[in-house]
Amino acid sequence: MRELLIELGDGPGGLAGRLTWGLRAAVRDGRLGVGERLPASRVLAAELGVSRGVVVEAYEQLAAEGYLVGRRGSGTRVAAGVAAVGPGPVSRVAPVEVRYDLKPGTPDLGAFPRAAWAAAVRRALLEAANSDLGYPDPAGLSQLRGELAAYLGRVRAVVARPERVAVVSGVGQGLALLVQVLAAGGRQRIAVEDPGSPGALELLRAHGVRPIGVRVDEEGLVVGELAASGADAVLVTPAHQYPTGVVLSARRRTELAAWARAGGLVIEDDYDAEFRYDREPLGAVQGLAPERTVYLGSLSKTLAPGLRLGWAVLPDHLVEEFAQAKLYADLGTGAIDQLAFAALLESGGYDRHLRTVRPRYRARRDALVAALRRHLPEAELRGVAAGLHLCADLPDGVDEQAVAEAALRRGVRVATVGPGRLVPGRPAIALGYAGVAEQRLQDAAALLGEAVREIG
């Protein structure tokens, strides 16, 4: 390994947490390149003047997140597929063309209702009062907050008065602002589903939170383990858990609401609940404990992430603090887009768009499931009844990162589940299908099957 500056310094998180952060940053900014070998734990511990256990804990955490990989005989190395975010060493390897992007997170951007949105923007500009074009209420314009409260109550059974709705620039900002508010009140013990969203883990860590992992099983979050964790709050995706796709069972929903009413706070990310195919609709958990739940949603999966529009439905006791945090963050979300979305909701255009894309996504889901059962029969498919992605559990002993690399060499990009784990678990990949046509999904599944057989 080349010489590398790692400063442990002082601060929260303990020595292992600070070493984990330093090594993670070195990988992400390119100071540690793909395939580079890290020192043996004893060697690095001696260099840093810490116990070997500190280094082992950091290596294990980064391996669980997908940054490092350990193989017998070759030591611990930087995993492939971890992109540097800043300047790094010049690569002599030609980039692989991604022909089939199955990484979850984006809807069919070609289905964006351009004409309906343009009409909504036109209506917003014609009907906007001069005052609407000034600095907006940081919590959002009253027109949109009212429409959102009505829509969420009608479609998701959310208990929402307009004054409890805040407009944000996506769920990411909503979660970041909430973490700030909770930290100011001394509430920094936040639990997450394990496995969960790598992006959410990174966001929490970036704001000084060390997430507490709580296991997910076939009924969703294991609430009994949450109660034993000592967490102040928990981030959950109950309608279609990411990445497993499991739905939080009725029994667990009741237990979670009871935990919240006993003093906890539920942070509900309802990221793709509008899409369901083979099951009855479920209302949001927020409706069971509205005074102990923060409900988050956005347009990123229904219209387009580029709009940067989302919302938070807050308990009364967090409304003022959240609005203050939003004010200091950006003075409020853009007024024209707020007014346009309010017009789209009021006219029924948003509902019509959802009715249009649901059959398309269902057909793509069906095509991918059928192709995977033909070309990858050894994988166990989960989460197929709803959402825009499914989870494929790989055979035990298969290296999910190696599968992802083999698939990428064939032009297929998938997401590994490992980076969203706090405790190692069964190898699995998450596959998004919203933006890929049926025939191309079948071709991608065939290539993915080849990749698994190459590794297995």
DAHUZI-V228999 format. One record per backbone hydrogen bond with DSSP energy under -1.0 kcal/mol. CO is the residue of the C=O (numbers start at 1). NH is the residue of the N-H. E is the energy in kcal/mol with one decimal. If there is no record, write none. Layout:
BEGIN
{{CO	NH	E} {CO	NH	E}}
END
This chain:
BEGIN
{{13	17	-1.0} {14	18	-2.3} {15	19	-2.6} {16	20	-2.5} {17	21	-2.2} {18	22	-2.3} {19	23	-2.6} {20	24	-2.6} {21	25	-2.4} {22	26	-1.8} {23	27	-2.0} {24	28	-2.6} {25	29	-2.4} {26	31	-1.1} {26	32	-2.2} {28	85	-4.8} {33	36	-2.1} {36	78	-1.8} {40	44	-2.5} {41	45	-2.2} {42	46	-2.0} {43	47	-2.2} {44	48	-2.3} {45	49	-1.3} {45	50	-2.1} {51	55	-1.1} {52	56	-2.6} {53	57	-2.4} {54	58	-1.9} {55	59	-2.8} {56	60	-2.6} {57	61	-2.2} {58	62	-2.3} {59	63	-2.1} {60	64	-2.1} {61	65	-1.6} {62	67	-2.3} {62	68	-1.2} {67	79	-2.8} {69	77	-2.7} {71	74	-2.1} {75	71	-1.8} {76	38	-3.3} {77	69	-2.7} {78	35	-2.3} {100	102	-1.0} {100	413	-2.5} {102	432	-4.1} {107	109	-1.1} {108	111	-1.6} {109	112	-1.3} {112	114	-2.3} {113	117	-2.8} {114	118	-2.9} {115	119	-2.3} {116	120	-2.0} {117	121	-2.7} {118	122	-2.5} {119	123	-2.5} {120	124	-2.4} {121	125	-2.5} {122	126	-2.2} {123	127	-2.4} {124	128	-1.6} {129	132	-1.1} {130	133	-1.4} {131	134	-1.4} {137	140	-2.5} {139	167	-2.5} {141	145	-2.3} {142	146	-2.3} {143	147	-1.8} {144	148	-3.0} {145	149	-2.2} {146	150	-1.9} {147	151	-2.7} {148	152	-3.0} {149	153	-1.7} {150	154	-2.0} {151	155	-2.9} {152	156	-1.8} {152	158	-1.8} {156	284	-3.0} {158	160	-1.0} {161	164	-2.3} {162	165	-1.6} {164	314	-2.7} {166	312	-2.5} {168	170	-1.3} {168	310	-2.7} {170	174	-2.0} {171	175	-3.0} {172	176	-2.3} {173	177	-2.8} {174	178	-2.0} {175	179	-2.5} {176	180	-1.8} {177	181	-2.2} {178	182	-2.9} {179	183	-2.7} {180	184	-2.1} {182	187	-3.0} {183	186	-1.9} {188	190	-1.2} {189	232	-2.9} {189	233	-1.7} {190	212	-2.1} {191	235	-2.7} {192	214	-2.3} {194	216	-1.4} {197	201	-2.0} {198	202	-2.5} {199	203	-2.3} {200	204	-2.6} {201	205	-2.5} {202	206	-2.5} {203	207	-1.0} {204	209	-2.6} {205	208	-2.0} {212	192	-2.7} {214	194	-2.3} {215	222	-2.4} {217	220	-1.9} {219	249	-2.2} {220	217	-2.3} {221	223	-1.3} {222	226	-1.5} {223	227	-2.5} {224	228	-1.1} {226	229	-1.3} {232	265	-1.1} {233	191	-3.2} {234	267	-3.2} {236	269	-2.8} {238	248	-2.5} {241	245	-3.5} {246	241	-2.6} {249	253	-2.6} {250	254	-2.1} {251	255	-2.0} {252	256	-3.0} {253	257	-2.4} {254	258	-2.1} {255	259	-2.4} {256	260	-2.3} {257	261	-2.6} {258	262	-1.3} {259	264	-1.6} {260	263	-2.1} {265	234	-2.2} {266	294	-3.1} {267	236	-2.7} {268	296	-3.3} {269	271	-1.1} {272	275	-1.6} {275	387	-3.1} {284	287	-1.1} {285	288	-2.4} {289	292	-1.9} {292	266	-2.7} {294	268	-2.8} {295	313	-2.7} {296	270	-2.4} {297	311	-2.7} {299	303	-2.5} {299	304	-1.2} {304	307	-1.4} {305	308	-1.3} {309	299	-2.2} {310	168	-2.1} {311	297	-2.0} {312	166	-2.9} {313	295	-2.4} {315	318	-2.0} {318	322	-2.4} {319	323	-2.2} {320	324	-2.2} {321	325	-2.2} {322	326	-2.4} {323	327	-2.3} {324	328	-2.1} {325	329	-1.3} {326	330	-2.1} {327	331	-1.5} {334	338	-1.5} {335	339	-2.7} {336	340	-2.5} {337	341	-2.5} {338	342	-2.3} {339	343	-2.1} {340	344	-2.3} {341	345	-2.5} {342	346	-2.6} {343	347	-2.2} {344	349	-1.1} {344	350	-1.5} {348	352	-2.2} {349	353	-2.1} {350	354	-2.1} {351	355	-2.3} {352	356	-1.6} {353	357	-2.2} {354	358	-1.9} {357	361	-2.6} {358	362	-2.5} {359	363	-2.3} {360	364	-1.9} {361	365	-2.7} {362	366	-2.8} {363	367	-2.1} {364	368	-2.4} {365	369	-2.7} {366	370	-2.4} {367	371	-2.1} {368	372	-2.7} {369	373	-2.3} {370	374	-1.1} {371	375	-3.0} {372	376	-2.9} {376	379	-1.8} {380	393	-3.0} {382	391	-2.6} {385	277	-3.0} {385	278	-1.5} {388	433	-1.7} {390	431	-2.9} {391	382	-2.9} {392	429	-2.0} {393	380	-1.9} {395	398	-1.9} {399	403	-2.2} {400	404	-2.4} {401	405	-2.2} {402	406	-2.5} {403	407	-2.7} {404	408	-2.2} {405	409	-1.9} {407	412	-2.6} {408	411	-1.9} {411	99	-1.5} {411	100	-2.7} {413	102	-2.5} {415	430	-3.2} {417	420	-2.0} {418	421	-2.3} {420	196	-2.2} {427	394	-2.5} {428	417	-2.0} {429	392	-3.0} {430	415	-1.9} {431	390	-2.1} {433	436	-1.2} {437	441	-2.1} {438	442	-2.0} {439	443	-2.0} {440	444	-2.6} {441	445	-2.3} {442	446	-1.7} {443	447	-1.9} {444	448	-2.5} {445	449	-2.3} {446	450	-1.7} {447	451	-2.0} {448	452	-2.3} {449	453	-2.1} {450	454	-2.1} {451	455	-1.9} {452	456	-3.4}}
END
